[in-house]
Each structure stands twice: as C-alpha cells, then as structure tokens.
C-alpha cells in the first residue's frame, strides 16, 4: 500500500477500480467459455444415440465479444433440424406421437448453475 496525496485520491481509486474491472472481465469470459464447453459435453453425452451422428454434431461457437462481454452459442452443426423434434417429441406420419427425449433443457439448466457458481468463485 502506498501513500496518496489527497489531490490524487480520485485518480488512485479509479485506477484500482479499472484494475478490478479488467480482472472481473477476464474471469467472467473464462467462466462463460468453460460453461459453454460443459453444456456441449452434457448435451452430447445425453443425446439420443441411434447412429451417434447427432451427438457428435454439437459444437461451441463464439458469436460475439467486446471488451466487457462474450457470447458463446452451443449448437448442432449439421443435425439442427431434428434437435427440437427429439427434445419435445413429435407426431408420427401415420398417427400417434414419438416420445420426447429431453437432453438440451437439462444441460441448459446445469449450465446456468455452473456459470453462477464459477462467477461467484471468481469474484470472491
């Protein structure tokens, strides 16, 4: 800790706050990246497996980043057309329904919890 002249107090406080913001931004971005990767792994692990192609099609993509935020998207690269059909179930051509196989919503819920936990840990 150093001595600060009263005239320089505002500048010293601002320097400390800017340093904290940079650290917080870096930790938040790291938490978002880790959470997105975990959500992708959980979706792939719990996805219905007939041929395995659907589970392998999940990926993480950075869709936006600024100096204070990052946006990651977990998506199915090639089998996105059937994601909602598997998640919610659907009507069969000859009548009846195919049962829902929820695998995206539980991963999203666990991702929210993980992100909150990582942010709390980083900020404490």
N, C-alpha and C positions, 0 to 999 in steps of 0.2 A: 504494500500500500504506500502511496506517495502523498506528499502534502500538495494541496492545490490551493492556489490563490482564489479568493472569493470571486474575483472578476472572471476567472477561468472555470468556475464550478459548473456552469451550464454546459460548456463545451466538454468537460470531463464526463458529466452524466450522459450526454448524447453519445460520446464515444463508447461508453460502457453499454448503453442500450443497443447501439448498432452492432457491436460485437456479439451480444446476446441474440439479436435477430438473425445474424448470419449463422450462428451455431444452431439455432432453432430451425431455420430453413433447411439446413443440411440434414439434420436429424429427421425432420418430417419427410423430406424427399426419400431418405433411406428407408423409413418405415413404410411409405407408400409402395416403393419398389418391392420390398420384402413381402408385404401383404398381397400384392398382385400375383407374385410368383406362387405364394402358398395357395391362393384361391384357384389358380390354374391347376396346380398339382392335385388339389382336392376334387375339383370337377373331373379331371381325367381319371382319378382313382375310382370315383363313384359313378362314372358314366356307364350306361348300358353297353355291354360288350357282346356284339354279335360277331363282327369281324375285327373289331379293335380300331378301325379307321376313325370312327367318331371320337373316341377317347384321345387318339394321337393328334387330332386336328386342333386341339386347344392351344392358344398362344397368348402371350402378353405383348402389348404394343404401347409405346409411349405416344399419346395423342396430343399432348400439349405440355409445354414447360415454360415458365417465366422465372424471373429471379426469386420469386417468393412462393411458387406453387408448381406442382407437377400433376399431370393427369395420365393415368395408366388405364388401358382397356384390356379386359380379358375377353377373348372372342374365339369362335371356331373359324379357322381359316377356310376350310373347304366344305364343311358339313353344316353350315349355319342354317340351312333350310329346314333341318329336322330338329334343331335344338328345342324350339318351343313345342313341337309335337311330342317329343319324348318327355319334356318337363311337365306338360299339362295334360297329356293324353289327347286322343283324337277319335273321330268317328271312322268306322271302317266303311269300305266301299259297299259291302253287301248288308250293312246294318250292324248295330252293336257298337261297342267302343273298345279302344285299346287303353289299358290302364296307364295312368300317369306314372312316371318314374322320376321323381324329383331328385335332381343332382346339382342343379345350379343354385337354387334358392338356399339350401343349407350351406353351401360353400360361401355364398354372399354373406349370410348371417355370421358365420365363423370369421370371415374376413373383416367385417365391421368390428367384431370383438377384438380380434388380433391387432388391428390398426389402433384402436383406442388404447389397448394395453401397451403397445410399443411407444405411442406418443407420450403416455403418462410416464413410462420408464425413462424416456429420453429427457423429459422436462424436469424430472426430479433430481 
